[in-house]
Amino acid sequence: MTTTPSPPATPASHTIKAALQAGLGHHQSGQLDEAKHFYHQALTADPCQADALHLLGVIAHQTGDNQTAIELIGRAIEISPAFASYHSNLGNALRAMGLLDACVAAFEAAIRLQPNYAEALSARGSAFSSLSLHIGAVSPPEIAGFILAQMTQMLHGKA
């Protein structure tokens, strides 16, 4: 079996990868300003770098700037729509803004991409519960039934 060799990495791709790795290390350590610096470096090298946009959006959400988070994560999704985590984090920012219909839709998109994504399944159930209670459309026993059904689907690998 023959394989086609991957094209050689460009200096820009090394720069972007290094900036994202450094940014993620700072991000995971709670050093958000430092992380933002490296994510912006990645965007300087490639203004359409979806991971950098997404991670800057996550920081915006973590610091309470949910409107910016929605814009940045939305741009990341436009560029790379196939990442469930992008949709899930968009859902988190939408929920923080009280945009429950859009929030549920974002979690649904994440689950379509990754059916066993426990965080998105749980968040969708919680958001659905909040939405239903907010508009009074569903009784608490119905909500409990919905959540139980979602958990059962998750355990059996169906969503």
Rosetta blueprint (number, residue, H / E / L):
1 M L
2 T L
3 T L
4 T L
5 P L
6 S L
7 P L
8 P L
9 A L
10 T L
11 P H
12 A H
13 S H
14 H H
15 T H
16 I H
17 K H
18 A H
19 A H
20 L H
21 Q H
22 A H
23 G H
24 L H
25 G H
26 H H
27 H H
28 Q H
29 S L
30 G L
31 Q L
32 L H
33 D H
34 E H
35 A H
36 K H
37 H H
38 F H
39 Y H
40 H H
41 Q H
42 A H
43 L H
44 T H
45 A H
46 D L
47 P L
48 C L
49 Q L
50 A H
51 D H
52 A H
53 L H
54 H H
55 L H
56 L H
57 G H
58 V H
59 I H
60 A H
61 H H
62 Q H
63 T L
64 G L
65 D L
66 N H
67 Q H
68 T H
69 A H
70 I H
71 E H
72 L H
73 I H
74 G H
75 R H
76 A H
77 I H
78 E H
79 I H
80 S L
81 P L
82 A L
83 F L
84 A H
85 S H
86 Y H
87 H H
88 S H
89 N H
90 L H
91 G H
92 N H
93 A H
94 L H
95 R H
96 A H
97 M L
98 G L
99 L L
100 L H
101 D H
102 A H
103 C H
104 V H
105 A H
106 A H
107 F H
108 E H
109 A H
110 A H
111 I H
112 R H
113 L H
114 Q L
115 P L
116 N L
117 Y L
118 A H
119 E H
120 A H
121 L H
122 S H
123 A H
124 R H
125 G H
126 S H
127 A H
128 F H
129 S H
130 S H
131 L H
132 S H
133 L H
134 H H
135 I H
136 G L
137 A L
138 V L
139 S L
140 P H
141 P H
142 E H
143 I H
144 A H
145 G H
146 F H
147 I H
148 L H
149 A H
150 Q H
151 M H
152 T H
153 Q H
154 M H
155 L H
156 H L
157 G L
158 K L
159 A L
